[in-house]
Amino acid sequence: MKSRWISMILVLLIGIGATVGAQETNRALQAYQDRFRDASPEIKLQILQTADALSVEELGPLYVQALQFALTNSARLEFDIVLQKIVILAAEKVGEGLYAPATSSLWSVFEEIEETTARISILGVLGDIGEGNAELVLDLNGWVQAQANLHRGGVVPDLQVLNAAAETLGDLGDDSSFPALLDVQVAQISNPISDTARRSMKRLSGDYVQLAIQTINRRTISNQLAALNFFLDDPDLNDEKRAALATGVMSQAVRTTIRGTIEQQALREVRFRAAQELIETPYEAAADSLIRHFNLTFRSYDHGLIAKAWVLDAIAALGSTGSDAAAARLTQFLDLLNTYTENSQSYDTQIILAVVNSLGQLGDLVAYDALFYVTLLNYPQRVKDAARSALDAVSR
C-alpha cells in the first residue's frame, strides 16, 4: 500500500513539473513574440538571430510570425535587404526545427519574393517539412508547369530556382508531380534541370511505367507523341518495360474516338509509334490492342489516308506477340487476300508477304490451311516460297 502511494505521488509531481515546464515555455515564447511585434525590422532580425532561451522546435511560432511580417510587407521584399535576411533566417530555423505548421507561410513568401537565394532556401526547407502536404504539392506542381509553359512561350525562367523546385518535388515524393516533372523535361529548358527532373521522377513512390502511361494518356492528343517518345527513349527502361509502356498507351489510343482531322492524325501517329516499339519486343499482352490497331490502320490505308509502311508495321507487330488471337486475326486477313487472288483481284505483294511472314513467326497451326492455299494460287513465286517456309514453322 505504501509503495502504491509513493508511485501516485511521483506521477503527480512529474505532471506538475511538466505543466510548469510548458507554462515557462509558453511564457518565454510569448515574450519573444511580443518583442518581435513591437521592434523595428533591424531589431526583429536581431531577435531571430539571438533567440536561444528555447529550442528551434519550440520557437516555431516565432518564425511563422517573422514570415507573416515579411508577407505584410511584400511590396518591399524585392529591395529590402533586412527583410530578405529575416525571410532567409526564419526559413533556415523552420528547417532546423522541422516545424511543419510553417509550410503555408513559407509557400506564400516563396510566391511573393523574387530573390533567388531566398527562394532556393525556402524550397529546400519545404522539401524537408512538406511531405504529405497535398496543398503544397498541388501549388508547387502548378508553379513548375507554369515555368515550363513560360519557357515554351519564349520567357526564360529563373533556372536555379526551377532546378531547386524540381529537386523539391522529388523530396516530397508525391506521384501527382510526375506530369509536372515530365513537362520540364519535354520543354528542354536545360540539361541540368532535365537531369534533376528525371531523378525526381524516379524518386516518386509509384510504379514508374504505370505513372508514365497514365501521364501520357491524360495529355491532350497533340502532346502525347512527344511524351511517348521521351519515355521510349529512356535508356533506363529495359525492353519489357518499354513494351508494357507502349501497350498501355496503345490500349487507350485504339479505343479513343475523335472527329477533328488534325487530332485523328496525331492519334494515329501515337499508335504507329507504339506499334514500332512492339515490333521489336514479343509482348503477348499487347495482342488485343494490336489487333484493334491493325483493323484501324488497314481501314485508313484502304481509304487512302496513310502510307503502306504503317500497315506493314501493324502486321509485323502482330507477328511479334506470340498470341493465338493475333494468329487467328492474320489468318482471317490472309483468307480475305486469298479470296481476292482467287477472283483475279491482285493485291499488294508486300502486304501479303508481311502477313505470311508474321504467321510463320507466330507458328500457330490455325494458319495452316490459309498458308497452304497460298502455294496453290497465282501468287508471285517469292510469296509462295515464303508460304512454304511459314508452313514448316506452323507444322512443327
C-alpha positions in Angstrom: 0.0 0.0 0.0 2.8 2.4 0.9 4.6 1.8 -2.4 1.4 2.5 -4.3 1.1 5.9 -2.6 4.7 6.7 -3.4 4.1 5.9 -7.0 1.0 8.1 -7.2 2.9 11.0 -5.6 5.7 10.6 -8.1 3.3 10.7 -11.0 1.6 13.8 -9.6 5.0 15.6 -9.2 6.0 14.7 -12.7 2.7 16.1 -14.0 3.1 19.3 -12.1 6.7 19.6 -13.4 5.6 19.1 -17.0 2.9 21.7 -16.5 5.3 24.2 -15.1 7.7 23.5 -17.9 5.0 24.0 -20.5 4.0 27.2 -18.8 7.6 28.5 -18.8 8.0 27.7 -22.5 4.8 29.4 -23.4 5.8 32.5 -21.3 9.2 32.7 -23.0 7.7 32.2 -26.4 5.1 34.9 -25.8 7.9 37.3 -24.7 9.8 36.7 -27.9 6.7 37.2 -30.0 5.8 40.4 -28.1 9.2 41.9 -28.6 9.3 40.9 -32.2 5.9 42.5 -32.9 6.9 45.9 -31.4 10.5 46.0 -32.8 11.9 47.7 -35.9 12.9 45.5 -38.8 16.6 45.6 -37.7 15.8 44.6 -34.1 13.4 41.9 -35.4 16.3 40.4 -37.3 18.5 40.5 -34.1 15.7 38.8 -32.1 15.7 35.9 -34.6 19.5 35.7 -34.5 19.8 35.7 -30.7 16.7 33.8 -29.6 18.2 30.9 -27.7 16.1 30.5 -24.5 14.1 27.9 -26.3 14.9 25.2 -28.8 14.3 25.9 -32.5 11.4 23.5 -32.4 9.7 25.5 -29.6 10.3 28.7 -31.4 8.4 27.6 -34.5 5.5 30.1 -33.9 8.1 33.0 -33.7 9.5 32.0 -37.2 6.0 31.9 -38.6 5.4 35.3 -37.2 8.5 36.5 -39.0 7.3 35.1 -42.2 3.9 36.7 -41.8 5.7 40.0 -41.2 7.5 39.6 -44.5 4.2 38.9 -46.2 2.6 42.0 -44.9 5.5 44.0 -46.3 5.7 42.1 -49.6 6.0 45.2 -51.7 9.4 45.8 -50.1 10.7 42.3 -50.4 12.4 42.9 -53.8 14.8 45.6 -52.5 14.8 45.5 -48.6 17.9 43.5 -47.6 16.9 43.3 -44.0 13.5 41.9 -44.9 15.2 39.3 -47.1 17.5 38.3 -44.3 14.5 37.9 -42.0 12.9 35.6 -44.5 16.1 33.5 -45.1 16.8 33.2 -41.4 13.3 32.3 -40.5 13.2 29.7 -43.2 16.5 28.2 -42.0 15.2 28.0 -38.4 12.0 26.3 -39.6 14.1 23.8 -41.4 16.3 23.1 -38.4 13.2 22.6 -36.2 11.3 20.7 -38.9 8.3 22.9 -38.0 5.6 21.7 -40.4 3.0 24.3 -39.4 5.1 26.9 -41.2 4.6 25.3 -44.6 1.8 27.5 -45.8 3.5 30.7 -44.7 6.8 29.6 -46.4 5.0 28.9 -49.7 3.2 32.3 -49.6 6.6 34.0 -49.1 8.1 32.0 -52.0 5.4 33.3 -54.3 6.0 36.9 -53.2 9.8 37.1 -53.1 11.9 37.2 -56.3 15.4 37.0 -54.7 17.0 33.7 -55.9 18.9 32.7 -52.8 15.8 33.2 -50.6 13.6 31.2 -52.9 16.1 28.3 -53.1 16.4 28.3 -49.3 12.6 28.2 -48.9 12.3 25.3 -51.4 14.9 23.3 -49.5 13.0 23.7 -46.3 9.7 22.9 -47.9 11.2 19.6 -49.2 12.1 18.8 -45.6 8.8 19.7 -43.9 6.2 19.4 -46.6 5.9 15.7 -47.3 2.3 14.6 -47.2 1.0 18.2 -47.6 -1.4 17.9 -50.6 -1.9 21.6 -50.9 1.8 22.3 -51.1 2.3 19.6 -53.7 -0.5 21.0 -55.8 0.9 24.5 -55.6 4.4 23.5 -56.4 3.3 21.3 -59.3 1.4 24.2 -60.8 4.3 26.5 -60.4 6.8 24.1 -62.1 4.4 23.5 -65.0 3.9 27.3 -65.3 7.7 27.7 -65.7 7.7 25.1 -68.5 4.9 27.0 -70.2 6.7 30.3 -69.9 9.8 28.8 -71.5 7.7 27.5 -74.4 6.4 31.0 -74.8 9.9 32.4 -75.0 10.3 33.6 -71.4 13.4 32.4 -69.6 12.6 31.3 -66.0 15.0 31.5 -63.1 16.9 28.4 -63.9 18.4 28.0 -60.4 15.0 28.2 -58.7 13.4 25.9 -61.2 16.1 23.3 -60.7 15.6 23.6 -56.9 11.8 23.2 -57.4 12.3 20.0 -59.4 14.5 18.7 -56.6 11.9 19.6 -54.0 9.2 17.7 -55.9 11.4 14.6 -55.6 11.8 15.3 -51.9 8.1 15.5 -51.4 7.7 12.2 -53.3 4.1 12.6 -54.4 3.0 10.8 -57.6 0.9 13.7 -58.7 4.2 15.5 -59.5 5.0 13.1 -62.4 3.3 15.2 -65.1 5.0 18.5 -64.0 8.4 16.8 -63.9 7.7 15.4 -67.4 6.7 18.9 -68.7 10.0 20.3 -67.5 12.0 17.7 -69.5 9.9 17.8 -72.6 10.3 21.6 -72.7 14.1 21.1 -72.9 14.8 24.1 -70.7 18.4 23.0 -69.8 20.3 19.7 -69.4 20.9 20.2 -65.6 17.2 20.9 -65.0 16.2 17.9 -67.1 18.6 15.7 -65.2 17.2 16.9 -61.9 13.6 16.4 -63.0 14.4 12.9 -64.3 16.0 11.9 -60.9 13.0 13.3 -59.1 10.5 11.4 -61.3 12.3 8.2 -60.4 12.2 9.0 -56.6 8.4 9.1 -56.6 6.7 6.3 -54.8 4.5 4.9 -57.6 5.4 2.5 -60.4 7.4 4.4 -63.0 5.9 2.7 -66.1 2.3 3.0 -64.8 2.8 6.6 -64.0 4.2 7.2 -67.5 1.2 5.5 -69.1 -1.3 7.5 -67.0 0.6 10.8 -67.7 0.7 10.2 -71.5 -2.9 9.1 -71.7 -4.1 12.2 -69.8 -2.3 14.6 -72.0 -4.0 16.3 -75.0 -3.7 14.1 -78.1 -1.5 16.6 -79.8 1.0 16.4 -76.9 1.0 12.6 -76.4 3.6 11.7 -79.1 6.4 13.8 -77.6 5.8 12.3 -74.2 5.7 8.7 -75.6 9.0 9.3 -77.5 10.5 10.7 -74.3 9.8 7.6 -72.3 10.6 5.1 -75.1 14.0 6.7 -75.5 14.7 6.4 -71.7 17.9 4.3 -71.5 17.0 3.1 -68.0 14.0 1.2 -69.3 14.5 -2.4 -70.4 12.7 -4.0 -73.3 9.9 -5.4 -71.3 9.1 -2.1 -69.6 9.2 -0.2 -72.9 6.8 -2.9 -74.3 4.5 -2.5 -71.3 4.5 1.3 -71.7 3.8 1.1 -75.5 1.0 -1.3 -74.8 -0.6 0.9 -72.1 -0.6 3.8 -74.5 -1.8 1.8 -77.4 -4.6 0.3 -75.3 -6.2 3.7 -74.9 -5.3 5.1 -78.3 -7.2 2.3 -80.2 -10.3 3.0 -78.0 -10.3 6.7 -78.5 -12.8 8.2 -81.0 -12.3 11.8 -82.2 -13.6 13.9 -85.1 -11.0 16.5 -85.9 -8.8 15.6 -88.8 -5.7 17.0 -87.2 -6.3 15.2 -83.9 -7.1 12.0 -85.8 -3.7 12.2 -87.5 -2.0 12.9 -84.1 -3.7 9.9 -82.6 -2.6 7.7 -85.5 1.0 8.8 -85.0 0.8 7.8 -81.4 -0.4 4.3 -82.4 2.2 4.0 -85.1 5.0 4.8 -82.6 3.7 2.4 -80.1 3.4 -0.3 -82.7 7.0 0.3 -83.9 8.2 -0.4 -80.3 6.2 -3.6 -80.1 7.7 -5.0 -83.3 11.0 -5.4 -81.5 9.8 -7.0 -78.3 7.5 -10.0 -78.0 4.7 -9.0 -75.7 1.6 -11.1 -75.7 -0.4 -8.7 -73.5 -0.4 -6.3 -76.4 -2.2 -8.6 -78.8 -5.8 -7.3 -78.2 -4.7 -3.7 -78.7 -2.6 -4.5 -81.7 -5.5 -6.3 -83.4 -7.6 -3.2 -82.9 -4.7 -1.1 -84.2 -4.3 -3.3 -87.3 -8.0 -3.0 -88.1 -7.9 0.8 -87.8 -4.7 1.0 -89.7 -5.9 -1.1 -92.6 -9.1 0.8 -92.8 -7.2 4.1 -93.0 -4.9 2.6 -95.7 -7.9 1.4 -97.7 -9.3 4.9 -97.6 -6.0 6.4 -98.9 -5.3 8.2 -95.6 -1.9 6.7 -94.7 1.1 5.1 -96.2 1.6 1.4 -96.7 4.5 1.3 -94.3 2.2 1.7 -91.4 0.2 -1.3 -92.4 3.4 -3.3 -92.7 4.4 -2.3 -89.2 0.9 -3.2 -87.8 1.2 -6.7 -89.3 4.8 -7.1 -88.1 3.8 -6.0 -84.6 1.0 -8.7 -84.5 3.6 -11.2 -85.6 5.8 -10.4 -82.6 3.1 -11.1 -80.0 3.2 -14.9 -79.9 -0.5 -14.7 -79.4 -3.2 -17.2 -80.6 -5.6 -14.2 -81.1 -3.1 -12.5 -83.4 -2.6 -15.6 -85.4 -6.3 -16.0 -85.8 -6.7 -12.4 -87.0 -3.9 -12.6 -89.5 -5.2 -15.9 -90.8 -8.6 -14.3 -91.3 -7.0 -11.5 -93.2 -5.0 -13.9 -95.3 -8.2 -15.8 -96.2 -9.5 -12.4 -97.5 -6.4 -11.9 -99.6 -6.7 -15.4 -100.9 -10.2 -14.7 -102.0 -9.1 -11.6 -103.8 -6.4 -13.5 -105.6 -8.8 -16.4 -106.4 -11.1 -13.9 -108.1 -8.2 -12.4 -110.1 -8.2 -9.2 -107.9 -4.5 -8.6 -107.4 -3.4 -7.2 -104.1 -0.2 -5.6 -102.8 2.6 -8.2 -102.7 4.4 -6.5 -99.8 1.3 -6.7 -97.6 0.7 -10.4 -98.5 4.4 -11.2 -97.7 4.2 -9.4 -94.4 1.1 -11.4 -93.4 2.7 -14.7 -94.5 6.0 -14.0 -92.6 4.2 -12.9 -89.5 2.1 -16.1 -89.5 5.3 -18.1 -89.8 6.8 -16.1 -86.9 3.7 -16.9 -84.8 3.9 -20.6 -85.7 0.2 -21.3 -84.9 -1.4 -24.3 -86.7 -4.6 -22.2 -87.2 -2.9 -20.7 -90.2 -2.1 -23.9 -92.0 -5.0 -24.1 -94.4 -4.7 -20.4 -95.4 -0.9 -20.7 -95.9 -1.3 -23.9 -97.9 -3.8 -22.2 -100.2 -1.3 -19.5 -100.9 1.0 -22.1 -102.5 -1.8 -23.1 -104.9 -2.9 -19.7 -106.0 -1.5 -17.4 -108.7 0.9 -15.5 -106.3 4.4 -14.4 -107.2 7.0 -17.1 -106.6 8.5 -15.3 -103.6 5.1 -15.2 -101.9 4.7 -19.0 -102.4 8.3 -19.6 -101.1 7.5 -17.6 -98.0 4.3 -19.5 -97.5 6.1 -22.8 -97.7 8.6 -21.6 -95.0 5.7 -20.5 -92.9 4.0 -23.9 -93.3 7.2 -25.5 -92.0 7.0 -23.2 -88.9 3.4 -23.9 -88.1 3.7 -27.7 -88.7 6.4 -28.2 -86.1 
